[in-house]
Amino acid sequence: MQIKNFLGLDVLLTALLAGSAAARPHGHDHAHHKLRDVEKRYTTSGFGGVTTPTGSGDTYCGNVGSPYGSNMIEITEAELADYEYTITLDGSFILQEYTVYFWNNCNQAGQLAGFFDTTFPLTVTVAKGGKAYVAIDVDSQGAFVGSPTSVGVPRDPSDGIITGFWGEWDFDNTANGGWSGFDVSALVALDSGKTDYPGLALVGNGVTSYITNSLGSASNAYSEKSEASTGGIGANLVPGPVAITAYLAYNGQSV
């Protein structure tokens, strides 16, 4: 995923590990929620305040919610159409209950290190064959990973970074004129030397990005180390509503 000059979460991670992203506190000023679509007024019910962006390019931190993490909420199926940016977590292919862990790209201290979180802004459980629904607020950047509840959060024991196949998302990026994007990424898993993780497919706004179980195959996704600095992979979407369906434990089924 690269939205105009936005480098994407994978490139941000590369920059962080290279030491280019220093810790910075967020400002405390809040922006007002915007009327995003003259045709439809989307609700912001349940979200907190919108934090002021900081940084630019590979150090950009958008809205992380005030209080922190209140830019992402679990909603009901009936509420999906009321929110502008949504993710449906689909458990059609899982064989046991999954927990899905969501994080902001920037952590509570303002560092580009949300992927080291031990306390998550949002966790959602998905029953075998079930679904769950999440709404994300404007100008938010982050990711999620799904794992069997019995297994817990997949991490690299050497440094604690979250591994697995990430579902990366960037909604209404203020620095890029309100563009959005998403992708599936195995870059951290590859870097940790372990790829035995459940697959993931993201389907939304006419675009699909997927990696199958244990990195068996991939399409329109970050699936090779050499792609770490490559932009344009995944969805690159003009301003407007985005509705993604995330198929957990995806392994090539028709979606």
VEXFIKE-701170 format. One line per 10 residues: number of its first residue (from 1); for each residue x negated, y, z of N, C-alpha, C. Coordinates in steps of 0.001 Angstrom, whole numbers. Each point is the difference from the previous one (the first is absolute). Layout:
N
NUM> X/Y/Z/X/Y/Z/X/Y/Z | ... $
END
This chain:
255
1> -840/-1184/0/840/1184/0/-876/1234/0 | 158/829/-1005/-637/1309/22/983/987/-569 | 364/977/782/1006/954/-411/-696/1309/-331 | -130/272/-1288/-715/1175/-456/-1388/8/633 | -326/976/863/-1354/4/560/-80/-696/1347 | 1090/-637/432/-32/-737/1264/-798/-1280/-181 | -905/-285/929/-908/-1119/-175/576/-1325/430 | 1081/-1/784/600/-1263/418/-623/-536/1277 | 738/-877/688/-440/-504/1292/-1260/-837/-118 | -156/-741/-1082/-1189/-829/-148/-1253/849/-120 $
11> 101/1101/-719/-1152/876/-123/-249/727/1316 | 1086/346/710/-158/608/1313/-742/-932/938 | 345/-1273/-54/-667/-975/852/-1478/-76/-335 | -311/-9/-1290/-1399/-31/-413/-748/1212/543 | 646/1166/-82/-633/1216/499/-189/-57/1503 | 993/-519/706/-102/-98/1450/-1153/-896/406 | -86/-1167/-617/-1050/-938/358/-1379/547/-349 | -26/930/-953/-1267/639/-352/-322/1159/932 | 938/306/910/-250/1033/996/374/1393/-441 | 795/149/-1064/311/1332/-503/1241/594/628 $
21> 757/-762/758/1233/508/597/-216/196/1491 | -170/1242/408/-222/302/1410/1334/145/704 | -11/-190/1317/1218/141/795/411/1463/25 | 1295/257/-220/532/1350/60/1360/-64/667 | 281/885/970/1337/27/581/978/615/-979 | 1221/-488/4/1044/616/-810/428/1310/623 | 461/918/-842/637/1195/523/1352/-353/594 | 540/916/782/1265/-279/664/1175/683/-675 | -270/761/-1061/1092/640/-710/783/-1030/-785 | 1297/188/-48/868/-920/-716/619/710/-1187 $
31> 85/-703/-1100/708/524/-1158/1451/-451/65 | 868/740/-664/1397/-402/-53/188/-1075/-1061 | 948/-895/230/353/-957/-1037/533/761/-1207 | -379/-470/-1172/377/677/-1228/1264/-612/-601 | 765/822/-709/1087/-513/-817/-633/-485/-1289 | -117/-1315/-156/-843/-570/-1040/706/-196/-1333 | 1319/-62/-14/698/-370/-1223/1280/809/-70 | 125/840/-1028/1191/834/-111/1234/-843/-237 | -157/-1234/-440/1129/-874/-261/465/-724/1252 | -887/-190/965/342/-787/1178/-743/536/1208 $
41> 690/125/1095/-620/424/1246/-294/-1253/829 | -1277/-309/176/-392/-1189/758/-80/323/1481 | 330/-973/815/-40/205/1441/-1425/-97/533 | -241/706/1090/-1257/-128/740/273/-521/1408 | 1184/-523/207/401/-482/1321/-956/-1074/508 | -478/178/1222/-894/-971/616/-1469/348/-90 | -364/860/-959/-1389/422/-117/-319/1087/1024 | -1288/120/338/-447/1099/837/-355/1201/-846 | -837/881/546/-442/1158/-748/-991/-379/-1080 | -136/875/-989/-947/-204/-1098/-1281/759/319 $
51> -1110/-705/112/-1259/648/363/-648/674/-1204 | -770/1023/267/-689/749/-1041/-1166/-811/-554 | -107/-119/-1327/-1118/-758/-577/-1348/628/323 | -1023/-830/39/-1370/472/165/-887/-697/-1024 | -1128/602/-308/-952/-608/-910/466/58/-1442 | -800/-601/-872/326/-59/-1423/-746/-1168/-615 | 460/-432/-1174/-668/-1101/-686/-84/-1221/881 | -1218/-528/174/-145/-1234/757/24/214/1514 | 260/1242/451/171/243/1436/1398/523/311 | 939/-186/-923/1348/541/177/788/-788/1038 $
61> 577/707/946/935/-577/967/1320/734/-142 | 1027/-692/-425/1309/607/-139/799/-94/1285 | 1286/-196/-144/915/-53/1137/-164/-1312/762 | -268/95/1299/-79/-1195/848/1109/-24/1044 | 899/981/-80/1113/67/930/-376/655/1317 | 950/738/569/-181/576/1332/1262/-283/814 | -90/-878/1006/-1216/-656/482/-587/-966/-1036 | -1275/-339/212/-716/-836/-957/773/-1287/-302 | 71/-311/-1297/650/-1229/-436/1482/123/-258 | 585/1167/281/1443/164/-198/355/312/-1445 $
71> -967/-148/-901/253/152/-1434/399/-1314/-657 | 184/-1056/791/452/-1285/-541/957/-639/996 | 1128/-481/-495/1037/-548/865/633/-1222/-651 | 502/-908/825/793/-1108/-511/1439/462/-148 | 625/-355/-1109/1378/380/-275/807/-1250/-348 | 1275/183/-293/853/-1107/-409/156/-8/-1518 | 470/-1110/-523/240/-88/-1443/991/1063/-455 | 996/267/818/1018/982/-361/-568/1412/-102 | -1137/241/640/-604/1334/5/-1026/201/-1112 | -329/-1039/-745/-1073/90/-999/175/1173/-959 $
81> 1190/167/-522/228/1030/-1006/-42/1410/574 | 3/113/1327/7/1316/633/-1398/597/143 | -1028/-833/-142/-1376/455/188/-731/37/-1335 | -913/947/-137/-660/207/-1291/-1096/-1022/-282 | -690/-463/1045/-1126/-924/-178/214/-1217/895 | 188/-1162/-617/354/-1190/768/-803/-1220/-438 | -147/-924/943/-639/-1287/-266/902/-1091/554 | 438/-902/-866/755/-1177/422/-965/-1162/141 | -51/-575/1183/-869/-1151/274/806/-1264/-223 | -370/-764/-1018/773/-1157/-432/-681/-1290/444 $
91> 707/-785/811/-541/-1247/528/461/-1238/-735 | 375/140/-1263/507/-1149/-761/-1006/-1132/-105 | -1305/326/32/-1026/-1017/-248/-769/-418/1251 | 329/566/1143/-726/-374/1216/623/-1246/621 | -806/-776/701/450/-1253/602/163/106/1506 | -305/1173/544/174/255/1430/122/1501/189 | 329/418/1203/130/1430/271/-1326/721/-225 | 80/1170/-633/-1161/862/-212/157/1287/804 | -1135/559/393/-34/1362/514/-771/854/-993 | 555/1154/-303/-632/922/-947/-464/1226/783 $
101> -1280/311/-121/-643/1062/768/-259/1196/-916 | 537/1148/363/-157/1228/-787/-952/959/705 | -820/677/-786/-868/1030/564/-101/1188/-946 | -308/1154/569/-326/1181/-790/-1451/-70/-446 | -279/607/-1141/-1373/63/-466/-903/668/1041 | 496/1054/631/-746/703/1043/552/-372/1366 | -900/-241/932/435/-412/1330/400/1206/846 | 348/-254/1250/518/1055/862/-1040/1079/292 | -1277/-354/-110/-1076/961/234/-346/807/-1246 | 709/-250/-1111/-275/721/-1227/-1110/-590/-831 $
111> -423/-1208/317/-1054/-665/-758/607/-887/-1082 | -705/-143/-1108/419/-910/-1060/-343/-1420/430 | 734/-480/990/-333/-1287/616/1232/-697/548 | 1175/288/-566/1214/-643/477/-20/-1502/-133 | -853/-502/-898/-90/-1442/-246/-817/-728/1061 | -427/716/1035/-603/-628/1175/962/3/1193 | 1229/465/-203/951/159/1100/197/-1292/783 | 201/159/1286/410/-1125/851/1431/183/477 | 472/1244/-14/1406/308/259/561/604/-1279 | 1081/-570/-510/486/387/-1322/1195/948/91 $
121> 87/964/-926/1165/873/-42/1308/-764/-188 | -74/-1125/-725/1210/-784/-250/-364/-1458/-218 | 709/-891/668/-68/-1435/-286/1415/-491/-246 | 136/-864/-976/1317/-498/-407/-74/-1511/-140 | 978/-706/526/51/-1452/-166/956/-354/-1128 | -378/-1016/-761/807/-477/-1122/214/-1493/186 | 1246/-418/102/322/-1411/176/-165/-751/-1316 | -219/-1295/93/-60/-849/-1189/1260/208/-828 | -179/384/-1251/1123/253/-889/706/1315/233 | -475/789/948/664/1252/347/-633/1217/-650 $
131> 513/1159/369/-522/1267/-497/-15/1019/1129 | -864/982/-137/-36/1142/903/-277/1238/-844 | 298/1167/565/-2/1217/-804/-708/1129/748 | -829/730/-736/-813/1063/584/143/1259/-851 | 67/1140/665/-26/1293/-683/-1261/747/415 | -601/697/-960/-1219/769/232/286/1465/-324 | -540/900/803/257/1422/-172/-903/599/-1084 | 262/1264/-323/-722/706/-1062/-1490/125/313 | -798/84/-1052/-1448/216/70/-690/-949/974 | 375/-1276/-58/-587/-1018/882/-849/-966/-809 $
141> -1155/-384/555/-903/-951/-640/-367/-1076/1012 | 66/-1250/-413/-335/-1082/921/92/-1347/-676 | 188/-1028/815/43/-1360/-529/664/-914/1017 | 182/-1248/-410/517/-1021/906/-599/-1340/-382 | 72/-939/929/-379/-1376/-281/998/-906/703 | 372/-1092/-662/909/-975/593/-739/-1272/363 | 363/-574/1147/-667/-1208/479/992/-806/821 | -108/-1338/2/866/-779/881/-92/525/1432 | 1148/156/636/19/518/1364/-883/-830/922 | -46/-1308/-247/-808/-890/836/-1497/231/-163 $
151> -400/645/-1096/-1415/250/-294/-448/1358/531 | 850/1006/-144/-348/1342/441/-697/807/-1070 | -602/1109/415/-632/924/-938/-1294/-600/-547 | -148/-124/-1315/-1274/-496/-541/-1070/1075/111 | -1144/-356/560/-1081/971/189/-1344/-638/-339 | -941/853/-383/-1387/-417/-147/-630/53/1390 | -444/-1128/541/-540/2/1366/-1261/836/164 | -663/322/-1098/-1254/749/112/219/1463/354 | 1119/584/-461/230/1421/279/1441/326/372 | 895/-973/-81/1383/219/408/905/585/-1053 $
161> -503/223/-1209/852/550/-1046/1094/-996/-363 | 1179/512/-336/1106/-850/-423/-326/-578/-1372 | 145/-1311/-135/-266/-643/-1288/1323/-464/-613 | -41/-1107/-738/1190/-411/-728/151/811/-1270 | 1114/-202/-684/287/743/-1226/918/1164/357 | -527/1196/-153/729/1201/401/1032/399/-1052 | 1124/491/463/945/726/-830/-219/1482/248 | -638/683/-932/-354/1410/180/1073/895/-610 | 292/1107/678/1038/911/-491/-394/1452/249 | 463/847/-876/-251/1445/66/1245/675/-554 $
171> 771/642/859/1277/575/-411/-47/1524/38 | 374/622/-1110/148/1459/-66/-1284/698/440 | -1104/-325/-631/-1298/549/385/-59/1492/-331 | -10/834/1040/26/1446/-180/-1190/494/-812 | -1161/-606/210/-1209/420/-713/58/-340/-1482 | 964/-808/-398/126/-423/-1395/1389/276/-558 | 558/1110/436/1251/454/-585/1185/-892/258 | -38/-780/1067/1131/-848/348/12/-1359/-666 | -1081/-366/-698/-71/-1330/-594/-61/-1066/1088 | 396/-1222/-367/-37/-1144/918/-713/-1167/-669 $
181> -314/-1017/792/-630/-1192/-556/-21/-1140/981 | -299/-1189/-516/-152/-1175/860/-845/-1041/-711 | -581/-917/775/-757/-1112/-566/-189/-1068/1063 | -423/-1181/-437/-440/-1071/895/-1517/-64/-94 | -660/-145/1147/-1463/23/19/-574/-1136/833 | -1023/-658/-566/-752/-1043/709/-1421/447/307 | -296/1295/-150/-1385/445/113/-592/-237/1383 | 769/252/1046/-528/-222/1346/-187/-1492/249 | 948/-800/-463/-141/-1452/144/-1252/-495/-716 | -222/501/-1204/-1197/-391/-749/-1265/427/729 $
191> 26/1198/547/-1176/495/706/-286/-818/1257 | 1062/-522/619/-180/-797/1219/-391/-1439/-303 | 111/-390/-1282/-393/-1346/-396/1066/-1052/200 | 1246/424/233/1089/-952/182/1211/465/-788 | 546/-883/-846/1163/362/-812/1147/-990/161 | -58/-821/1027/1050/-993/239/1164/657/738 | 738/848/-727/1101/761/588/1262/-157/-845 | 1165/253/596/1242/-60/-769/8/1042/-1109 | 594/-359/-1122/108/920/-1114/990/1117/273 | -4/984/-878/897/1149/123/270/560/-1384 $
201> 1264/284/-269/379/689/-1234/797/1241/361 | -334/1112/-622/754/1239/146/658/318/-1333 | 1302/196/29/765/281/-1209/841/1244/256 | -171/1022/-832/789/1204/192/-134/966/-1150 | 1089/687/-316/14/1019/-1046/-585/-508/-1310 | 272/-1263/-313/-424/-581/-1260/-1436/-480/-40 | -687/-33/1143/-1404/-405/65/-155/-1164/967 | -879/-955/-339/-308/-1131/878/-1501/-69/242 | -366/-234/1252/-1392/-237/397/10/-1215/903 | -845/-1000/-294/46/-1186/860/-1344/-699/103 $
211> -152/-721/1110/-1066/-970/216/656/-1231/597 | -268/-1167/-558/629/-1219/500/-778/-571/1185 | 582/-1022/615/-614/-634/1165/-1469/-321/-255 | -841/312/983/-1440/-314/-42/-697/568/-1227 | 509/1112/-519/-587/681/-1160/-74/-922/-1215 | 1072/-805/-159/32/-906/-1138/81/728/-1324 | 784/1070/-47/97/833/-1194/461/1383/427 | -139/951/-916/359/1377/323/361/744/-1268 | 797/1041/161/350/860/-1125/213/1419/513 | -635/954/-669/171/1414/333/-274/250/1485 $
221> -1044/-651/521/-332/61/1421/-1511/59/169 | -425/423/1184/-1435/21/317/-411/-1386/469 | -567/-786/-908/-288/-1408/276/-1464/-369/-186 | -844/979/-332/-1431/-239/-165/-775/1144/645 | -1136/-315/604/-806/1024/663/-388/1127/-948 | -201/-336/-1255/-442/998/-976/1053/1075/-250 | 1230/-233/449/1083/956/-231/126/1032/1113 | -881/-48/988/137/863/1177/52/1484/-346 | -699/415/-1035/-14/1414/-372/823/275/-1251 | 828/-953/-388/811/130/-1210/1356/602/331 $
231> 381/1033/-713/1316/596/173/989/-550/-1006 | 1265/276/236/1036/-351/-953/601/-1370/163 | -521/-825/910/564/-1332/220/1249/121/866 | 1024/-757/-350/1258/74/729/944/1000/-631 | 948/484/791/1010/933/-498/-459/1433/182 | 221/824/-1021/-260/1437/39/1287/682/-436 | 722/589/941/1385/383/-221/201/1509/108 | 738/553/-949/320/1423/20/881/303/1207 | 73/1273/410/801/339/1178/1436/-504/-102 | 497/-478/1124/1353/-529/58/83/-1182/937 $
241> 1188/-551/177/182/-1118/934/-749/-1247/-439 | -434/-781/978/-707/-1257/-252/607/-1075/887 | 365/-1117/-607/539/-1144/744/-818/-1231/-369 | -751/-512/971/-881/-1147/-210/593/-1221/681 | -103/-1150/-661/266/-1277/660/-1320/-734/143 | -308/-409/1231/-1243/-714/301/327/-1458/259 | -475/-885/-868/250/-1435/134/-1153/-631/771 | 288/-434/1219/-1010/-584/869/-313/-1423/-432 | -1247/-417/179/-458/-1345/-374/269/-291/-1474 | -169/1013/-834/259/-152/-1427/-1031/-919/-637 $
251> 489/-921/-845/-912/-946/-649/402/-277/-1442 | 376/1066/-705/287/-121/-1419/1452/-232/-354 | 887/38/986/1414/-213/-288/564/1157/-834 | 1106/-255/-654/674/1038/-766/631/1006/952 | -312/1266/-205/559/1049/859/532/1138/-862 $
END
